[in-house]
């Protein structure tokens, strides 16, 4: 049987080990898992994630946009929302007029920067930047190319030249979420300093200058980007960029966090079979590795989620407690540790032991009149046998139930 987001996709179990989706669509994306069943019980698999590649139309892609900016200021040209999987490639171009064919591709340099979200930054604007800008968006995997609307940039002249003594942030680093094993995470830091000033940018992690010699940290052209490659747990921290105009002692800085998450891994050893007696109590524990994000612990019996049931079933932190075991408690039990990165699972068969009763009693006794006497009845079996004492009347072989005669007889019904 197959599930999507824990909702049934098929109604019955079958011998087929695959699930087929014909003409998959974007709405088919999600987490899928299968259930396996035999005479012992039912277990659920880990989830597998289905991603559909697509390339939709640009959202809010207006016909033309007219942008005004004062010379020496910076401007960001924002692309409309791009609905694409995987991430598309984007190239920016400029041309002198709407009718001209002199399209010139924009290359990142001292004046231009393209952000990770594909927006175009133009620094230290001047009259020569008064052009038409547009972007070509391409998804080579799905196939197809789209063009953004035109951005018509107009530069407003200043009466007096702009004097800048402190750089101005245009793009600041933003907090990033990463998963252990991710190939790359990047931070961006772009500032405007006016046409006559050049700037210096340095990067730090936890207030320590970043060392590029180990190859895992890479600082891009003009020091505007910092890439962390091959993410490991120790990469978590605070990353900051520090900017100053050359030959100046005044720095501006901005910082962002890199939070590294890991898939939880169950560390508790689950036996394949957990043997229990009827009326006993059993405790399952589901411990896992430490992660930087909250981990949810869920328990299932035969792929049905368990909830607290007063004194019968108790869910306490990472423990499942089953009290007063009954025959219908037998089955497959699973623990799932889940966070927003992934999950891990373990299962065990709770098996109720069934053994025939055995019994042995005390040997014949000879005692003085008035002496206290203790008779023992040793029993074994599963479920545990109940013990009842009788006295056999030798005259007529009548069995007399001793439990209710009078106070001279005391009984332990469990041990005999």
N, C-alpha and C positions, 0 to 999 in steps of 0.2 A: 504494500500500500504506500502511496506517495502523498506527501504533505507539502504545502507552500505556506510559509509563515505559520506553521502549526495548524493550518486549516486543510481538511481533506480535499485532495484532488481526485482520488479514486475511492470508490465505495467498498471495494472488496480486496482481499489478498489474492495474489496470483503467483504463478511460478515464474513469471517474467521478471528479470532483474533490471529492466530499464524502463524509462518513461520518455515518451516521444512527444515533442511539441512541433507541430507543423506550422510553417510560415510564422516563426516567432516575431512578436511585436514588442514595442517598447514597454507596454504594460505587463509583459511576461517577466520582466526583471524581478528578482527577489531571491529569497533563500528557500531551497528545496531540500527535503530529506525523505528517506524511506523508512518504513517500519518492516521489521522481520519477525515472523511468528512461527512457533512450533508448539509442541505439547507442553513445554515448560512455561512459556509466556511470550511477551512481546518486548522488543527493544527498538529504540529509535537511533538512527545514525546521526553523526554530526551533519551540520548544514553544509550544502554546497551552494555557492552564489552564482547566479546567472546574470551576466551583464550583456545588454543588447547594444550594439553599435548603431548610431543614428546621426542624422544631421538635419536639424529642423531649421525653419526660417528664423531670421533674426527678429528679436522682439523689440518693438518701438524703433524700428529702423526708419527714421524720418527721411524725407526727400533730400533736403539740404539743411545744414545748420550754419548759422552765421555767428562767428566767434570774434569778440573784440577783446584786445589786450593792450596794455600800455607797453611801449618799448622798454626793454631791459627786464620786464617781468617774465615769469614763466607761465605756461599754460599746459593743461592736460586735456587731450582730446579723448573723450570716453566713448568706447565702442558700445553699441547696444548689447543686450544680453545674448550670449551665444549658447544655444542648446545643442550640444554636440558630445558624442561619445565615440571614440576617445577624444581627448583634447585636440582641437584643430591647430593647424599652423596658420600664423597670421603674418602678413607682410604689409607694411605701410608704404604708400607712394604719395608723391606730390606732383602737381602740374600747374602751369601758369594760368590756365583758363579752362572753362568747362568744355570748350571746343577743341582745345589743343590736344595733341597726341604725344607730347613730350613727357610722358610719365617717367618719373625718376624714383627708383626705389630708395627708401630712407635706410641708411646704415647707422647703427649706434655709434656716436662719437661724442665730442664735448658738448654739442648742442642738443643731440637727440638721445632719448632713452625710451625703450619699449618695456613696459612693466610685465610682470608674470600674468596679469589679467588682460594683456594685449592692448593696453591703452598707450597712446603716444604722448610723451613729455617733450615739450620744446622749451629749452632754457635760453635765458638772456635774449629774448626776442628783439628783432630789429626789422627795419623796413623791408629788407630782402626776403623775410619770412612770410610776407603777405602773398600767400598762394592758396591753392585748393588741395586739401589732403583727403585721402580715402584709404581704406584697408581692403585687402583681398583675403578672405577666410577660406581655407581648404581643409577638407577631411579626406585624406588620401585612402583611408581604409574603406569608408562607405562610398566614396566617389562623389564629387560635386564641389563646386566653388561658388561662393557668394561674395558680393561686393557691398560694402557699407555705403551709407549716404555720404555725400560730400561735406567736408568741413571747410567753410570759407573763412580764412583767417584775415582779420583786418587789424593792423597795428596803429595804435593811437600815439601820436608824437607827444613827447614831453617838452614843456617850455624850457626846463633846465635839466641837465643830465642827472640821473639818479645816482646818489652816493650811498653805497652799501658798505657798512663796517662789520656787520654780522651776517653770515649766510642765513638764508631762509629755507626751511624744510619744504620740499615739494612732495616727496614720497618718504614716509617713515616706515621702518620695519614693523611688521604686524605679527602677532602671536601665531605660532604654527603648531599643529598636531601632527605627530609622526608615529609610525609603527616600526618596531624593531625589524630591520631588514629592508626598509624603504630605500630605494636607490639614491634619492636626493631630496633635500629640503633647502629652500633658499630664503634669504632676507634681502630686502632692498632699501637703499638709503640714497636719496637724490636731493640735492640742494641747489638753490640759485644764488649767485653771488654778484650779479651785474656783469656788464660786458668787459670791464677792465680788470676784474679780479680772477685769480685762479685759486682753487681750494684744495685742501688735503683731507682725505678720509681715512680713518683707521678703524679697525674692528676689534672688539674684545668679547671674550666669553667669561662671565662671572668676574668682570673687572680685570682680567688678565689678557694681555695682547695675544691675539690668535697666531698660532704657529702653523704655517703652511707646509712645513717640511715633511710631515707624515703623510701627505697626499690625500687626506680625507677632508681637508678644508681647502676651498678654492675661492680666491677673491678675484672677481671679474674685472673687465676693463674700467678704468677710472675709479676703481675701488667702490663702485656703486652696488655691487652684489656680493653676498657671501653665500657660498654653497657648502652644505654639510652633506657628505657623501657616505653611503653605506651605513645607515643609521644604526647606532647601538645605544644601549640604555644610558651609558655615561654621557651621551650628547645632550641630555636634558640640562637646561640651565637658562640663564639670561644672556642674550646676545645684544650688544650695543654698538652703535656707530658714533664716532666722534668726528666732527667737522670743524675746520677753521679756515679762514682766509690765510694764504701763505704769508709768512712773516708777521703773523698776528698771534697774540697770546689768548685770544678769546675763542673758546670752543662752544659749540652747541652739540647736544647729544640726544639720542633717542634709543630706546631699548624695547625688546620684545622677548617673550618666553618661547622656548621650544619644549613642548611636553612630549615625552616619548612613552608610548603605550606598548604593552606586550599582550599577546594572547595568553589568558590564564591556562596554567597547566596543573592538573590534579596530581598531587604528590602522595595521596593516601593509597595504600595497596588494598584493592578490593579482591576478596577471594572469589573464585569462580562460583563456589557454592557456599552459602551460609546455612549450616544446619542448626535448627532450633527445635525445641520441644513445644508442644501445645501448652498454653497458659504461661509460657515464659515471656521475657522481655528482651528485645534486641535493640542495639544502638548502631547505626551506621554513621560514619564521619567522613566528610568530604573536604579535605584541606587542599589548598593550592598555592602556587607561587605568588609572591607579592607583585602587584602591578600598580601603576600610577593612577589608574581609574577604578571606580567602584566595580566590584564583581558581585553579580547576583548568583545565589545558590538556589537551584530548583530541583525538586525530587519528583520522580515519576514511578508509578507501578504499572507495568504492562502498557507503557506509553501514555498513561493518563496522569495528569499532574495531581500531586497530593497537596492537601491543605490541612491545617490544624483541625483535628476532630476531638476537641475536649481532651479527655484523658486517654483516648485510644491511640491517636497518632499525634505526635508533637514534633513541630519543626522549630528547633532552637538554634539560632545562628547557622552553623554549618553541619548540624546534626539532625538525623531522622531517628526518632524514638518510636518504636511500636510496642505497645503494652498488651499484655494478656493475649498472646498469639492464638489465633483461630485458624481453622482449615482454610478459610477463604483469604487469609493473608499470604498464602503461598503464591509465588510468582516472581517475575523479573523486576528488580528495583534498579533505578538509574539516578545518578547525580549529574547535573549539568552545571558547570561554572561558565558564566557568560559575562562579557563586557562588550563595549561598543566596537571592539576589534575582532573578536572571535569567541570561540567556545571550546570546551573540552568536556568529555563525558567518560564515566565508568559505570559498569553494571555488575550485578551479582544476582544469583538465583537464591531466593529465600526458600529453603526446602524444609518442610516439617518432617521430622523423623518419625517413623512408624515402626514400633517394635512390639512383639507380643509380650504380655505380662509374664514375669517369672516370680516365684514365691518360695521362701524357706522360712520355717518356724523354729521356735526353741525346742530343744530336746525334752524328753519327759523329765519332770521334776518331782522330788520327794521333799516335803518341807514339814516343819513342826506346825501344829495347830496355832493359829493366831499370827503367823509370820506373813509379812508383806511379800508378795510375789510379783515379779515382772516377766511377762511373756513378750517375746519379740517376733515380729513378722517382717522379714526383709523382702522387699519387692523391687522390681525394676520393670521398665516398659515405657513406651511412648504411644499415646498420651499416658501420663503418670497414673497408675492404678489407684482407685479408692480402696480403703481397707475397712472391713467390717468384721467385728469379733462375734463369735457365737460360742455358747456352751452346749455340749452334747450331753443330754440326760441319758445315763447308762441304762436306766431301767426300761425306757421305752424308745430310745434312740431319737427323742425329740430334740430339735435344734432350738435353742433359746437365744434370741437376740440380746446381747449384753448391753448394747449402747444405751438403752433406755430403762434398765432395771432399777438401779438406785445408785447412790453416791459412792458406793465402795469401789466402783470401777471407773478408772480414768483412761482416756484414750487420746492418742495422737494419730489423727487420720492420715497424716502425710508420711510419717516414718514408721507407724505400726508399733 
